[in-house]
């Protein structure tokens, strides 16, 4: 996605002790979005088509994100 685009969420996650090919799930429950990807060189890249409400000083919107692997789960 081009920088500044607001119709997708893109990024990557790093998994300590992960191996290439390990499955990673990234979910944003409030947006009803989940993407499944795999590790490559310790990172899993992702892109989720969504139109989130953007954070601003006057409207500091945040979303819960759930990351899962076969052996661990973290919510932030």
PQR file with spaces between the fields and no chain letter, atoms N, CA, C, O and H, PARSE charges and radii, in Angstrom:
ATOM       1  N    UNK     1       0.839   -1.172    0.000 -0.4000 1.5000
ATOM       2  CA   UNK     1       0.000    0.000    0.000 -0.0000 2.0000
ATOM       3  C    UNK     1       0.887    1.239    0.000  0.5500 1.7000
ATOM       4  O    UNK     1       1.946    1.251    0.629 -0.5500 1.4000
ATOM       5  N    UNK     2       0.462    2.263   -0.694 -0.4000 1.5000
ATOM       6  CA   UNK     2       1.228    3.502   -0.679 -0.0000 2.0000
ATOM       7  C    UNK     2       1.204    4.149    0.705  0.5500 1.7000
ATOM       8  O    UNK     2       0.232    4.018    1.449 -0.5500 1.4000
ATOM       9  H    UNK     2      -0.397    2.254   -1.205  0.4000 1.0000
ATOM      10  N    UNK     3       2.271    4.837    1.028 -0.4000 1.5000
ATOM      11  CA   UNK     3       2.336    5.545    2.312 -0.0000 2.0000
ATOM      12  C    UNK     3       1.175    6.522    2.409  0.5500 1.7000
ATOM      13  O    UNK     3       0.909    7.267    1.466 -0.5500 1.4000
ATOM      14  H    UNK     3       3.060    4.943    0.424  0.4000 1.0000
ATOM      15  N    UNK     4       0.480    6.523    3.549 -0.4000 1.5000
ATOM      16  CA   UNK     4      -0.642    7.408    3.759 -0.0000 2.0000
ATOM      17  C    UNK     4      -1.990    6.822    3.350  0.5500 1.7000
ATOM      18  O    UNK     4      -3.026    7.448    3.576 -0.5500 1.4000
ATOM      19  H    UNK     4       0.696    5.917    4.315  0.4000 1.0000
ATOM      20  N    UNK     5      -1.993    5.619    2.746 -0.4000 1.5000
ATOM      21  CA   UNK     5      -3.256    4.982    2.367 -0.0000 2.0000
ATOM      22  C    UNK     5      -4.033    4.622    3.630  0.5500 1.7000
ATOM      23  O    UNK     5      -3.438    4.239    4.637 -0.5500 1.4000
ATOM      24  H    UNK     5      -1.152    5.111    2.563  0.4000 1.0000
ATOM      25  N    UNK     6      -5.364    4.745    3.581 -0.4000 1.5000
ATOM      26  CA   UNK     6      -6.180    4.473    4.761 -0.0000 2.0000
ATOM      27  C    UNK     6      -7.159    3.322    4.545  0.5500 1.7000
ATOM      28  O    UNK     6      -8.117    3.179    5.306 -0.5500 1.4000
ATOM      29  H    UNK     6      -5.847    5.057    2.764  0.4000 1.0000
ATOM      30  N    UNK     7      -6.933    2.497    3.518 -0.4000 1.5000
ATOM      31  CA   UNK     7      -7.838    1.376    3.268 -0.0000 2.0000
ATOM      32  C    UNK     7      -7.216    0.027    3.596  0.5500 1.7000
ATOM      33  O    UNK     7      -7.770   -1.015    3.246 -0.5500 1.4000
ATOM      34  H    UNK     7      -6.155    2.613    2.900  0.4000 1.0000
ATOM      35  N    UNK     8      -6.072    0.038    4.265 -0.4000 1.5000
ATOM      36  CA   UNK     8      -5.431   -1.220    4.651 -0.0000 2.0000
ATOM      37  C    UNK     8      -4.478   -0.969    5.819  0.5500 1.7000
ATOM      38  O    UNK     8      -3.970    0.133    6.023 -0.5500 1.4000
ATOM      39  H    UNK     8      -5.622    0.885    4.550  0.4000 1.0000
ATOM      40  N    UNK     9      -4.265   -2.036    6.565 -0.4000 1.5000
ATOM      41  CA   UNK     9      -3.295   -2.013    7.662 -0.0000 2.0000
ATOM      42  C    UNK     9      -2.195   -2.980    7.252  0.5500 1.7000
ATOM      43  O    UNK     9      -2.461   -4.166    7.054 -0.5500 1.4000
ATOM      44  H    UNK     9      -4.677   -2.931    6.399  0.4000 1.0000
ATOM      45  N    UNK    10      -0.974   -2.500    7.121 -0.4000 1.5000
ATOM      46  CA   UNK    10       0.135   -3.347    6.721 -0.0000 2.0000
ATOM      47  C    UNK    10       1.234   -3.267    7.767  0.5500 1.7000
ATOM      48  O    UNK    10       1.363   -2.273    8.482 -0.5500 1.4000
ATOM      49  H    UNK    10      -0.758   -1.537    7.281  0.4000 1.0000
ATOM      50  N    UNK    11       2.010   -4.314    7.843 -0.4000 1.5000
ATOM      51  CA   UNK    11       3.115   -4.309    8.788 -0.0000 2.0000
ATOM      52  C    UNK    11       3.766   -5.665    8.882  0.5500 1.7000
ATOM      53  O    UNK    11       3.623   -6.499    7.988 -0.5500 1.4000
ATOM      54  H    UNK    11       1.905   -5.121    7.263  0.4000 1.0000
ATOM      55  N    UNK    12       4.478   -5.884    9.964 -0.4000 1.5000
ATOM      56  CA   UNK    12       5.127   -7.161   10.210 -0.0000 2.0000
ATOM      57  C    UNK    12       5.238   -7.374   11.707  0.5500 1.7000
ATOM      58  O    UNK    12       5.201   -6.427   12.493 -0.5500 1.4000
ATOM      59  H    UNK    12       4.594   -5.207   10.691  0.4000 1.0000
ATOM      60  N    UNK    13       5.373   -8.631   12.085 -0.4000 1.5000
ATOM      61  CA   UNK    13       5.628   -8.996   13.475 -0.0000 2.0000
ATOM      62  C    UNK    13       6.863   -9.886   13.508  0.5500 1.7000
ATOM      63  O    UNK    13       7.129  -10.636   12.570 -0.5500 1.4000
ATOM      64  H    UNK    13       5.403   -9.400   11.447  0.4000 1.0000
ATOM      65  N    UNK    14       7.591   -9.792   14.573 -0.4000 1.5000
ATOM      66  CA   UNK    14       8.768  -10.619   14.785 -0.0000 2.0000
ATOM      67  C    UNK    14       8.457  -11.619   15.894  0.5500 1.7000
ATOM      68  O    UNK    14       7.873  -11.260   16.917 -0.5500 1.4000
ATOM      69  H    UNK    14       7.375   -9.182   15.335  0.4000 1.0000
ATOM      70  N    UNK    15       8.851  -12.876   15.686 -0.4000 1.5000
ATOM      71  CA   UNK    15       8.578  -13.918   16.674 -0.0000 2.0000
ATOM      72  C    UNK    15       9.903  -14.506   17.144  0.5500 1.7000
ATOM      73  O    UNK    15      10.630  -15.129   16.371 -0.5500 1.4000
ATOM      74  H    UNK    15       9.325  -13.167   14.855  0.4000 1.0000
ATOM      75  N    UNK    16      10.204  -14.298   18.425 -0.4000 1.5000
ATOM      76  CA   UNK    16      11.425  -14.842   18.998 -0.0000 2.0000
ATOM      77  C    UNK    16      11.363  -16.366   18.975  0.5500 1.7000
ATOM      78  O    UNK    16      10.341  -16.947   19.341 -0.5500 1.4000
ATOM      79  H    UNK    16       9.613  -13.792   19.053  0.4000 1.0000
ATOM      80  N    UNK    17      12.422  -17.005   18.557 -0.4000 1.5000
ATOM      81  CA   UNK    17      12.550  -18.462   18.468 -0.0000 2.0000
ATOM      82  C    UNK    17      11.604  -19.079   17.431  0.5500 1.7000
ATOM      83  O    UNK    17      11.423  -20.297   17.426 -0.5500 1.4000
ATOM      84  H    UNK    17      13.252  -16.533   18.260  0.4000 1.0000
ATOM      85  N    UNK    18      11.000  -18.276   16.559 -0.4000 1.5000
ATOM      86  CA   UNK    18      10.154  -18.811   15.496 -0.0000 2.0000
ATOM      87  C    UNK    18      11.010  -19.354   14.364  0.5500 1.7000
ATOM      88  O    UNK    18      12.152  -18.938   14.169 -0.5500 1.4000
ATOM      89  H    UNK    18      11.147  -17.287   16.563  0.4000 1.0000
ATOM      90  N    UNK    19      10.430  -20.298   13.618 -0.4000 1.5000
ATOM      91  CA   UNK    19      11.134  -20.902   12.485 -0.0000 2.0000
ATOM      92  C    UNK    19      10.414  -20.541   11.198  0.5500 1.7000
ATOM      93  O    UNK    19       9.200  -20.336   11.195 -0.5500 1.4000
ATOM      94  H    UNK    19       9.502  -20.636   13.777  0.4000 1.0000
ATOM      95  N    UNK    20      11.160  -20.464   10.106 -0.4000 1.5000
ATOM      96  CA   UNK    20      10.546  -20.200    8.819 -0.0000 2.0000
ATOM      97  C    UNK    20       9.406  -21.180    8.580  0.5500 1.7000
ATOM      98  O    UNK    20       9.556  -22.384    8.788 -0.5500 1.4000
ATOM      99  H    UNK    20      12.147  -20.631   10.109  0.4000 1.0000
ATOM     100  N    UNK    21       8.270  -20.658    8.143 -0.4000 1.5000
ATOM     101  CA   UNK    21       7.102  -21.489    7.872 -0.0000 2.0000
ATOM     102  C    UNK    21       6.132  -21.605    9.031  0.5500 1.7000
ATOM     103  O    UNK    21       5.012  -22.080    8.842 -0.5500 1.4000
ATOM     104  H    UNK    21       8.148  -19.680    7.974  0.4000 1.0000
ATOM     105  N    UNK    22       6.533  -21.179   10.247 -0.4000 1.5000
ATOM     106  CA   UNK    22       5.607  -21.209   11.387 -0.0000 2.0000
ATOM     107  C    UNK    22       4.429  -20.281   11.104  0.5500 1.7000
ATOM     108  O    UNK    22       4.609  -19.179   10.585 -0.5500 1.4000
ATOM     109  H    UNK    22       7.443  -20.793   10.401  0.4000 1.0000
ATOM     110  N    UNK    23       3.229  -20.732   11.447 -0.4000 1.5000
ATOM     111  CA   UNK    23       2.016  -19.946   11.216 -0.0000 2.0000
ATOM     112  C    UNK    23       1.854  -18.856   12.267  0.5500 1.7000
ATOM     113  O    UNK    23       2.151  -19.062   13.444 -0.5500 1.4000
ATOM     114  H    UNK    23       3.083  -21.627   11.868  0.4000 1.0000
ATOM     115  N    UNK    24       1.379  -17.691   11.825 -0.4000 1.5000
ATOM     116  CA   UNK    24       1.096  -16.564   12.698 -0.0000 2.0000
ATOM     117  C    UNK    24      -0.273  -16.005   12.300  0.5500 1.7000
ATOM     118  O    UNK    24      -0.556  -15.820   11.116 -0.5500 1.4000
ATOM     119  H    UNK    24       1.138  -17.523   10.869  0.4000 1.0000
ATOM     120  N    UNK    25      -1.111  -15.741   13.295 -0.4000 1.5000
ATOM     121  CA   UNK    25      -2.422  -15.152   13.064 -0.0000 2.0000
ATOM     122  C    UNK    25      -2.452  -13.772   13.701  0.5500 1.7000
ATOM     123  O    UNK    25      -2.062  -13.602   14.857 -0.5500 1.4000
ATOM     124  H    UNK    25      -0.881  -15.891   14.256  0.4000 1.0000
ATOM     125  N    UNK    26      -2.920  -12.783   12.937 -0.4000 1.5000
ATOM     126  CA   UNK    26      -3.052  -11.424   13.437 -0.0000 2.0000
ATOM     127  C    UNK    26      -4.530  -11.056   13.333  0.5500 1.7000
ATOM     128  O    UNK    26      -5.105  -11.097   12.245 -0.5500 1.4000
ATOM     129  H    UNK    26      -3.237  -12.921   11.999  0.4000 1.0000
ATOM     130  N    UNK    27      -5.150  -10.693   14.467 -0.4000 1.5000
ATOM     131  CA   UNK    27      -6.584  -10.371   14.471 -0.0000 2.0000
ATOM     132  C    UNK    27      -6.829   -9.009   15.108  0.5500 1.7000
ATOM     133  O    UNK    27      -6.156   -8.614   16.061 -0.5500 1.4000
ATOM     134  H    UNK    27      -4.683  -10.660   15.350  0.4000 1.0000
ATOM     135  N    UNK    28      -7.810   -8.303   14.555 -0.4000 1.5000
ATOM     136  CA   UNK    28      -8.298   -7.055   15.129 -0.0000 2.0000
ATOM     137  C    UNK    28      -9.795   -7.278   15.320  0.5500 1.7000
ATOM     138  O    UNK    28     -10.585   -6.995   14.420 -0.5500 1.4000
ATOM     139  H    UNK    28      -8.356   -8.623   13.781  0.4000 1.0000
ATOM     140  N    UNK    29     -10.189   -7.786   16.495 -0.4000 1.5000
ATOM     141  CA   UNK    29     -11.586   -8.179   16.717 -0.0000 2.0000
ATOM     142  C    UNK    29     -12.611   -7.079   16.448  0.5500 1.7000
ATOM     143  O    UNK    29     -13.650   -7.355   15.849 -0.5500 1.4000
ATOM     144  H    UNK    29      -9.548   -8.016   17.226  0.4000 1.0000
ATOM     145  N    UNK    30     -12.355   -5.855   16.868 -0.4000 1.5000
ATOM     146  CA   UNK    30     -13.333   -4.779   16.683 -0.0000 2.0000
ATOM     147  C    UNK    30     -13.635   -4.519   15.202  0.5500 1.7000
ATOM     148  O    UNK    30     -14.746   -4.121   14.853 -0.5500 1.4000
ATOM     149  H    UNK    30     -11.511   -5.630   17.355  0.4000 1.0000
ATOM     150  N    UNK    31     -12.642   -4.746   14.338 -0.4000 1.5000
ATOM     151  CA   UNK    31     -12.843   -4.569   12.901 -0.0000 2.0000
ATOM     152  C    UNK    31     -13.299   -5.864   12.225  0.5500 1.7000
ATOM     153  O    UNK    31     -13.558   -5.891   11.022 -0.5500 1.4000
ATOM     154  H    UNK    31     -11.739   -5.070   14.622  0.4000 1.0000
ATOM     155  N    UNK    32     -13.393   -6.942   13.020 -0.4000 1.5000
ATOM     156  CA   UNK    32     -13.764   -8.266   12.504 -0.0000 2.0000
ATOM     157  C    UNK    32     -12.822   -8.699   11.381  0.5500 1.7000
ATOM     158  O    UNK    32     -13.259   -9.177   10.334 -0.5500 1.4000
ATOM     159  H    UNK    32     -13.183   -6.921   13.998  0.4000 1.0000
ATOM     160  N    UNK    33     -11.522   -8.521   11.621 -0.4000 1.5000
ATOM     161  CA   UNK    33     -10.500   -8.842   10.631 -0.0000 2.0000
ATOM     162  C    UNK    33      -9.471   -9.783   11.224  0.5500 1.7000
ATOM     163  O    UNK    33      -9.005   -9.585   12.346 -0.5500 1.4000
ATOM     164  H    UNK    33     -11.168   -8.132   12.471  0.4000 1.0000
ATOM     165  N    UNK    34      -9.117  -10.813   10.458 -0.4000 1.5000
ATOM     166  CA   UNK    34      -8.063  -11.747   10.837 -0.0000 2.0000
ATOM     167  C    UNK    34      -7.279  -12.097    9.580  0.5500 1.7000
ATOM     168  O    UNK    34      -7.861  -12.285    8.512 -0.5500 1.4000
ATOM     169  H    UNK    34      -9.495  -10.974    9.546  0.4000 1.0000
ATOM     170  N    UNK    35      -5.987  -12.183    9.707 -0.4000 1.5000
ATOM     171  CA   UNK    35      -5.141  -12.616    8.596 -0.0000 2.0000
ATOM     172  C    UNK    35      -4.176  -13.666    9.132  0.5500 1.7000
ATOM     173  O    UNK    35      -3.673  -13.558   10.250 -0.5500 1.4000
ATOM     174  H    UNK    35      -5.515  -12.031   10.575  0.4000 1.0000
ATOM     175  N    UNK    36      -3.928  -14.680    8.313 -0.4000 1.5000
ATOM     176  CA   UNK    36      -2.980  -15.729    8.650 -0.0000 2.0000
ATOM     177  C    UNK    36      -1.789  -15.619    7.710  0.5500 1.7000
ATOM     178  O    UNK    36      -1.947  -15.443    6.502 -0.5500 1.4000
ATOM     179  H    UNK    36      -4.337  -14.768    7.405  0.4000 1.0000
ATOM     180  N    UNK    37      -0.606  -15.724    8.279 -0.4000 1.5000
ATOM     181  CA   UNK    37       0.610  -15.601    7.500 -0.0000 2.0000
ATOM     182  C    UNK    37       1.653  -16.553    8.085  0.5500 1.7000
ATOM     183  O    UNK    37       1.367  -17.262    9.050 -0.5500 1.4000
ATOM     184  H    UNK    37      -0.478  -15.867    9.260  0.4000 1.0000
ATOM     185  N    UNK    38       2.852  -16.577    7.515 -0.4000 1.5000
ATOM     186  CA   UNK    38       3.913  -17.453    8.013 -0.0000 2.0000
ATOM     187  C    UNK    38       5.201  -16.660    8.203  0.5500 1.7000
ATOM     188  O    UNK    38       5.409  -15.616    7.586 -0.5500 1.4000
ATOM     189  H    UNK    38       3.084  -16.001    6.731  0.4000 1.0000
ATOM     190  N    UNK    39       6.047  -17.180    9.065 -0.4000 1.5000
ATOM     191  CA   UNK    39       7.335  -16.545    9.324 -0.0000 2.0000
ATOM     192  C    UNK    39       8.314  -16.790    8.185  0.5500 1.7000
ATOM     193  O    UNK    39       8.363  -17.870    7.595 -0.5500 1.4000
ATOM     194  H    UNK    39       5.878  -18.029    9.566  0.4000 1.0000
ATOM     195  N    UNK    40       9.080  -15.764    7.902 -0.4000 1.5000
ATOM     196  CA   UNK    40      10.187  -15.864    6.954 -0.0000 2.0000
ATOM     197  C    UNK    40      11.291  -14.992    7.521  0.5500 1.7000
ATOM     198  O    UNK    40      11.105  -13.789    7.705 -0.5500 1.4000
ATOM     199  H    UNK    40       9.040  -14.887    8.381  0.4000 1.0000
ATOM     200  N    UNK    41      12.436  -15.593    7.799 -0.4000 1.5000
ATOM     201  CA   UNK    41      13.558  -14.871    8.408 -0.0000 2.0000
ATOM     202  C    UNK    41      13.165  -14.211    9.731  0.5500 1.7000
ATOM     203  O    UNK    41      13.618  -13.109   10.041 -0.5500 1.4000
ATOM     204  H    UNK    41      12.587  -16.570    7.650  0.4000 1.0000
ATOM     205  N    UNK    42      12.315  -14.897   10.509 -0.4000 1.5000
ATOM     206  CA   UNK    42      11.933  -14.429   11.833 -0.0000 2.0000
ATOM     207  C    UNK    42      10.801  -13.424   11.863  0.5500 1.7000
ATOM     208  O    UNK    42      10.369  -13.014   12.940 -0.5500 1.4000
ATOM     209  H    UNK    42      11.947  -15.791   10.256  0.4000 1.0000
ATOM     210  N    UNK    43      10.304  -13.011   10.684 -0.4000 1.5000
ATOM     211  CA   UNK    43       9.232  -12.022   10.627 -0.0000 2.0000
ATOM     212  C    UNK    43       8.063  -12.546    9.797  0.5500 1.7000
ATOM     213  O    UNK    43       8.237  -13.358    8.889 -0.5500 1.4000
ATOM     214  H    UNK    43      10.655  -13.343    9.809  0.4000 1.0000
ATOM     215  N    UNK    44       6.877  -12.064   10.129 -0.4000 1.5000
ATOM     216  CA   UNK    44       5.680  -12.390    9.356 -0.0000 2.0000
ATOM     217  C    UNK    44       5.081  -11.068    8.882  0.5500 1.7000
ATOM     218  O    UNK    44       4.645  -10.252    9.693 -0.5500 1.4000
ATOM     219  H    UNK    44       6.735  -11.404   10.866  0.4000 1.0000
ATOM     220  N    UNK    45       5.063  -10.864    7.573 -0.4000 1.5000
ATOM     221  CA   UNK    45       4.470   -9.653    7.011 -0.0000 2.0000
ATOM     222  C    UNK    45       2.979   -9.874    6.806  0.5500 1.7000
ATOM     223  O    UNK    45       2.531  -10.998    6.581 -0.5500 1.4000
ATOM     224  H    UNK    45       5.418  -11.527    6.914  0.4000 1.0000
ATOM     225  N    UNK    46       2.205   -8.775    6.888 -0.4000 1.5000
ATOM     226  CA   UNK    46       0.763   -8.907    6.699 -0.0000 2.0000
ATOM     227  C    UNK    46       0.175   -7.640    6.106  0.5500 1.7000
ATOM     228  O    UNK    46       0.761   -6.560    6.184 -0.5500 1.4000
ATOM     229  H    UNK    46       2.568   -7.861    7.071  0.4000 1.0000
ATOM     230  N    UNK    47      -0.998   -7.801    5.511 -0.4000 1.5000
ATOM     231  CA   UNK    47      -1.797   -6.692    5.019 -0.0000 2.0000
ATOM     232  C    UNK    47      -3.255   -7.066    5.245  0.5500 1.7000
ATOM     233  O    UNK    47      -3.708   -8.126    4.812 -0.5500 1.4000
ATOM     234  H    UNK    47      -1.474   -8.678    5.448  0.4000 1.0000
ATOM     235  N    UNK    48      -3.987   -6.188    5.927 -0.4000 1.5000
ATOM     236  CA   UNK    48      -5.395   -6.423    6.231 -0.0000 2.0000
ATOM     237  C    UNK    48      -6.209   -5.298    5.591  0.5500 1.7000
ATOM     238  O    UNK    48      -6.026   -4.127    5.922 -0.5500 1.4000
ATOM     239  H    UNK    48      -3.620   -5.327    6.279  0.4000 1.0000
ATOM     240  N    UNK    49      -7.106   -5.660    4.677 -0.4000 1.5000
ATOM     241  CA   UNK    49      -7.989   -4.646    4.092 -0.0000 2.0000
ATOM     242  C    UNK    49      -8.978   -4.203    5.155  0.5500 1.7000
ATOM     243  O    UNK    49      -9.752   -5.007    5.674 -0.5500 1.4000
ATOM     244  H    UNK    49      -7.255   -6.611    4.408  0.4000 1.0000
ATOM     245  N    UNK    50      -8.945   -2.916    5.474 -0.4000 1.5000
ATOM     246  CA   UNK    50      -9.815   -2.362    6.521 -0.0000 2.0000
ATOM     247  C    UNK    50      -9.830   -0.850    6.407  0.5500 1.7000
ATOM     248  O    UNK    50      -8.948   -0.257    5.787 -0.5500 1.4000
ATOM     249  H    UNK    50      -8.316   -2.262    5.052  0.4000 1.0000
ATOM     250  N    UNK    51     -10.821   -0.239    6.999 -0.4000 1.5000
ATOM     251  CA   UNK    51     -10.910    1.217    7.068 -0.0000 2.0000
ATOM     252  C    UNK    51     -11.017    1.615    8.538  0.5500 1.7000
ATOM     253  O    UNK    51     -12.083    2.021    9.001 -0.5500 1.4000
ATOM     254  H    UNK    51     -11.538   -0.721    7.503  0.4000 1.0000
ATOM     255  N    UNK    52      -9.909    1.496    9.270 -0.4000 1.5000
ATOM     256  CA   UNK    52      -9.954    1.839   10.691 -0.0000 2.0000
ATOM     257  C    UNK    52     -10.129    3.339   10.899  0.5500 1.7000
ATOM     258  O    UNK    52      -9.777    4.156   10.047 -0.5500 1.4000
ATOM     259  H    UNK    52      -9.043    1.167    8.894  0.4000 1.0000
ATOM     260  N    UNK    53     -10.684    3.671   12.061 -0.4000 1.5000
ATOM     261  CA   UNK    53     -10.731    5.073   12.468 -0.0000 2.0000
ATOM     262  C    UNK    53      -9.312    5.446   12.862  0.5500 1.7000
ATOM     263  O    UNK    53      -8.712    4.783   13.709 -0.5500 1.4000
ATOM     264  H    UNK    53     -10.970    3.008   12.753  0.4000 1.0000
ATOM     265  N    UNK    54      -8.774    6.483   12.270 -0.4000 1.5000
ATOM     266  CA   UNK    54      -7.391    6.848   12.526 -0.0000 2.0000
ATOM     267  C    UNK    54      -7.250    7.615   13.835  0.5500 1.7000
ATOM     268  O    UNK    54      -8.139    8.371   14.230 -0.5500 1.4000
ATOM     269  H    UNK    54      -9.261    7.022   11.582  0.4000 1.0000
ATOM     270  N    UNK    55      -6.125    7.407   14.496 -0.4000 1.5000
ATOM     271  CA   UNK    55      -5.827    8.085   15.757 -0.0000 2.0000
ATOM     272  C    UNK    55      -5.495    9.541   15.468  0.5500 1.7000
ATOM     273  O    UNK    55      -4.833    9.856   14.479 -0.5500 1.4000
ATOM     274  H    UNK    55      -5.403    6.794   14.175  0.4000 1.0000
ATOM     275  N    UNK    56      -5.959   10.416   16.335 -0.4000 1.5000
ATOM     276  CA   UNK    56      -5.574   11.827   16.293 -0.0000 2.0000
ATOM     277  C    UNK    56      -5.592   12.349   17.727  0.5500 1.7000
ATOM     278  O    UNK    56      -6.205   11.724   18.593 -0.5500 1.4000
ATOM     279  H    UNK    56      -6.497   10.161   17.138  0.4000 1.0000
ATOM     280  N    UNK    57      -4.938   13.474   18.000 -0.4000 1.5000
ATOM     281  CA   UNK    57      -4.932   14.017   19.364 -0.0000 2.0000
ATOM     282  C    UNK    57      -6.338   14.318   19.893  0.5500 1.7000
ATOM     283  O    UNK    57      -6.582   14.216   21.096 -0.5500 1.4000
ATOM     284  H    UNK    57      -4.440   13.982   17.297  0.4000 1.0000
ATOM     285  N    UNK    58      -7.255   14.685   19.008 -0.4000 1.5000
ATOM     286  CA   UNK    58      -8.611   15.001   19.452 -0.0000 2.0000
ATOM     287  C    UNK    58      -9.509   13.771   19.506  0.5500 1.7000
ATOM     288  O    UNK    58     -10.576   13.804   20.121 -0.5500 1.4000
ATOM     289  H    UNK    58      -7.057   14.767   18.031  0.4000 1.0000
ATOM     290  N    UNK    59      -9.081   12.684   18.863 -0.4000 1.5000
ATOM     291  CA   UNK    59      -9.851   11.438   18.864 -0.0000 2.0000
ATOM     292  C    UNK    59      -8.868   10.268   18.926  0.5500 1.7000
ATOM     293  O    UNK    59      -8.612    9.622   17.910 -0.5500 1.4000
ATOM     294  H    UNK    59      -8.215   12.656   18.364  0.4000 1.0000
ATOM     295  N    UNK    60      -8.315    9.990   20.113 -0.4000 1.5000
ATOM     296  CA   UNK    60      -7.256    8.989   20.243 -0.0000 2.0000
ATOM     297  C    UNK    60      -7.779    7.541   20.188  0.5500 1.7000
ATOM     298  O    UNK    60      -7.788    6.843   21.202 -0.5500 1.4000
ATOM     299  H    UNK    60      -8.522   10.515   20.938  0.4000 1.0000
ATOM     300  N    UNK    61      -8.205    7.105   19.016 -0.4000 1.5000
ATOM     301  CA   UNK    61      -8.761    5.762   18.821 -0.0000 2.0000
ATOM     302  C    UNK    61      -7.650    4.718   18.777  0.5500 1.7000
ATOM     303  O    UNK    61      -6.658    4.882   18.067 -0.5500 1.4000
ATOM     304  H    UNK    61      -8.198    7.672   18.192  0.4000 1.0000
ATOM     305  N    UNK    62      -7.829    3.639   19.549 -0.4000 1.5000
ATOM     306  CA   UNK    62      -6.913    2.501   19.496 -0.0000 2.0000
ATOM     307  C    UNK    62      -7.731    1.222   19.311  0.5500 1.7000
ATOM     308  O    UNK    62      -8.929    1.199   19.591 -0.5500 1.4000
ATOM     309  H    UNK    62      -8.634    3.506   20.126  0.4000 1.0000
ATOM     310  N    UNK    63      -7.083    0.171   18.845 -0.4000 1.5000
ATOM     311  CA   UNK    63      -7.729   -1.123   18.619 -0.0000 2.0000
ATOM     312  C    UNK    63      -6.937   -2.214   19.326  0.5500 1.7000
ATOM     313  O    UNK    63      -5.711   -2.155   19.408 -0.5500 1.4000
ATOM     314  H    UNK    63      -6.109    0.190   18.617  0.4000 1.0000
ATOM     315  N    UNK    64      -7.653   -3.208   19.833 -0.4000 1.5000
ATOM     316  CA   UNK    64      -7.008   -4.391   20.396 -0.0000 2.0000
ATOM     317  C    UNK    64      -6.525   -5.266   19.237  0.5500 1.7000
ATOM     318  O    UNK    64      -7.246   -5.473   18.261 -0.5500 1.4000
ATOM     319  H    UNK    64      -8.649   -3.256   19.767  0.4000 1.0000
ATOM     320  N    UNK    65      -5.301   -5.774   19.355 -0.4000 1.5000
ATOM     321  CA   UNK    65      -4.725   -6.666   18.355 -0.0000 2.0000
ATOM     322  C    UNK    65      -4.332   -7.953   19.058  0.5500 1.7000
ATOM     323  O    UNK    65      -3.731   -7.925   20.132 -0.5500 1.4000
ATOM     324  H    UNK    65      -4.715   -5.606   20.148  0.4000 1.0000
ATOM     325  N    UNK    66      -4.677   -9.101   18.439 -0.4000 1.5000
ATOM     326  CA   UNK    66      -4.354  -10.416   18.999 -0.0000 2.0000
ATOM     327  C    UNK    66      -3.412  -11.128   18.045  0.5500 1.7000
ATOM     328  O    UNK    66      -3.743  -11.351   16.880 -0.5500 1.4000
ATOM     329  H    UNK    66      -5.165   -9.124   17.566  0.4000 1.0000
ATOM     330  N    UNK    67      -2.226  -11.487   18.549 -0.4000 1.5000
ATOM     331  CA   UNK    67      -1.251  -12.244   17.764 -0.0000 2.0000
ATOM     332  C    UNK    67      -1.185  -13.649   18.318  0.5500 1.7000
ATOM     333  O    UNK    67      -1.076  -13.841   19.530 -0.5500 1.4000
ATOM     334  H    UNK    67      -1.956  -11.306   19.494  0.4000 1.0000
ATOM     335  N    UNK    68      -1.253  -14.657   17.416 -0.4000 1.5000
ATOM     336  CA   UNK    68      -1.200  -16.053   17.859 -0.0000 2.0000
ATOM     337  C    UNK    68      -0.211  -16.846   17.025  0.5500 1.7000
ATOM     338  O    UNK    68      -0.083  -16.654   15.816 -0.5500 1.4000
ATOM     339  H    UNK    68      -1.341  -14.501   16.432  0.4000 1.0000
ATOM     340  N    UNK    69       0.492  -17.752   17.717 -0.4000 1.5000
ATOM     341  CA   UNK    69       1.289  -18.773   17.066 -0.0000 2.0000
ATOM     342  C    UNK    69       0.794  -20.113   17.604  0.5500 1.7000
ATOM     343  O    UNK    69      -0.134  -20.157   18.411 -0.5500 1.4000
ATOM     344  H    UNK    69       0.388  -17.908   18.699  0.4000 1.0000
ATOM     345  N    UNK    70       1.397  -21.176   17.168 -0.4000 1.5000
ATOM     346  CA   UNK    70       0.978  -22.497   17.639 -0.0000 2.0000
ATOM     347  C    UNK    70       1.183  -22.665   19.143  0.5500 1.7000
ATOM     348  O    UNK    70       0.508  -23.473   19.779 -0.5500 1.4000
ATOM     349  H    UNK    70       2.152  -21.140   16.513  0.4000 1.0000
ATOM     350  N    UNK    71       2.119  -21.898   19.709 -0.4000 1.5000
ATOM     351  CA   UNK    71       2.452  -22.092   21.123 -0.0000 2.0000
ATOM     352  C    UNK    71       2.246  -20.877   22.018  0.5500 1.7000
ATOM     353  O    UNK    71       2.484  -20.953   23.223 -0.5500 1.4000
ATOM     354  H    UNK    71       2.668  -21.241   19.192  0.4000 1.0000
ATOM     355  N    UNK    72       1.807  -19.755   21.446 -0.4000 1.5000
ATOM     356  CA   UNK    72       1.704  -18.546   22.260 -0.0000 2.0000
ATOM     357  C    UNK    72       0.620  -17.616   21.722  0.5500 1.7000
ATOM     358  O    UNK    72       0.220  -17.718   20.563 -0.5500 1.4000
ATOM     359  H    UNK    72       1.613  -19.694   20.467  0.4000 1.0000
ATOM     360  N    UNK    73       0.155  -16.717   22.569 -0.4000 1.5000
ATOM     361  CA   UNK    73      -0.823  -15.707   22.189 -0.0000 2.0000
ATOM     362  C    UNK    73      -0.575  -14.453   23.003  0.5500 1.7000
ATOM     363  O    UNK    73      -0.296  -14.522   24.200 -0.5500 1.4000
ATOM     364  H    UNK    73       0.481  -16.634   23.511  0.4000 1.0000
ATOM     365  N    UNK    74      -0.677  -13.306   22.345 -0.4000 1.5000
ATOM     366  CA   UNK    74      -0.510  -12.037   23.049 -0.0000 2.0000
ATOM     367  C    UNK    74      -1.580  -11.071   22.538  0.5500 1.7000
ATOM     368  O    UNK    74      -1.891  -11.028   21.348 -0.5500 1.4000
ATOM     369  H    UNK    74      -0.903  -13.250   21.373  0.4000 1.0000
ATOM     370  N    UNK    75      -2.129  -10.305   23.469 -0.4000 1.5000
ATOM     371  CA   UNK    75      -3.124   -9.297   23.146 -0.0000 2.0000
ATOM     372  C    UNK    75      -2.574   -7.946   23.572  0.5500 1.7000
ATOM     373  O    UNK    75      -2.065   -7.786   24.681 -0.5500 1.4000
ATOM     374  H    UNK    75      -1.877  -10.340   24.436  0.4000 1.0000
ATOM     375  N    UNK    76      -2.683   -6.989   22.684 -0.4000 1.5000
ATOM     376  CA   UNK    76      -2.176   -5.637   22.992 -0.0000 2.0000
ATOM     377  C    UNK    76      -3.175   -4.622   22.494  0.5500 1.7000
ATOM     378  O    UNK    76      -2.960   -3.419   22.643 -0.5500 1.4000
ATOM     379  H    UNK    76      -3.097   -7.119   21.783  0.4000 1.0000
